[in-house]
Amino acid sequence: MDEKRQKPRARTFKGGRINFEAGVGVDCLIRNLSDTGACLEVESAKVKDDHFMLVIKPESVTRTCQVVWRKPQKIGVRFT
């Protein structure tokens, strides 16, 4: 399979929190991470929005995200 990412992602096992404009949030697990995006393990049915804020818990870093793909237990995001 050809790699389509602009930057390689490092495998990780970090906690995260997806925050929506409506104020309700969902916990997630960050499975890989780069400067440009991430793979989040979460029940994708809980993430209906295509744009949200991701809080990377250990560092308390917040990133604005756009969903680029979805699978039943994972979503891929690009940082905007």
N, C-alpha and C positions, 0 to 999 in steps of 0.2 A: 504494500500500500504506500502511496506517495504521501509525504508529509506536506500539508497545506498551510501549516502555521508559519508565521513570519519569524517567530523566535521559539526555540525549543523550550518545553516546559519541564520543570523538575518535579519528580514525584514528591508528594508530601502527605501528611496525615494531620491536618490542622482543623480545629473547630472553626465554624463560621456561623454567621447569622444573616439571613436574607431579610431586609426590611423593605416593605412596600410603602407607597405614598399613603395608603389607607391607615397606616400605623400598626398593622398586624405583622408580626415577623415569624420566620420559620428557621429553625436550626438546620445546619447542614455540615457536611464533612468535605473539606477541600482536598481532593485527591491528587491534583497536580496544579502547578502555578507558574506563571511567567510574568514579565512586565506587561504583557498585552492581554492576558486572559487566564482562565482557569476551568477545571472540570470540577463540578460540585455534585456530591452524592446526596440526593434528597428525593423524596417521592415527588416526581415531576408533576403529579396531579395537584400538589399543594402550591405549585408555582405557575400561576396562570398568566401573570404579567410578563412581557418581553423586556421590560426595563425595571431595574430595582437597584438598591444599594446593598453591597456586600460588606459586612464587617468581618475582617480577619481577626479572630478573637485573641490569639496570643500577643499580637502586636497592637491591637486596637486600631488598625488601619482600615479606613473606609474607602471603597472603590465603587464608582458608578458602573453598572453592567448592562449589557445587551445580550439576550439569549441568541445563540447562533445555531444550536441543535438541542434536541430533546430525545431522551430514551426513558424507559419506565422508571429507572432508579437514578438517573444522572441527567445533568444538563451542562452544556458547554457555554461559556460566556466570554465575551470580548469586553475589555475595559474601555470605557469611553471617556 
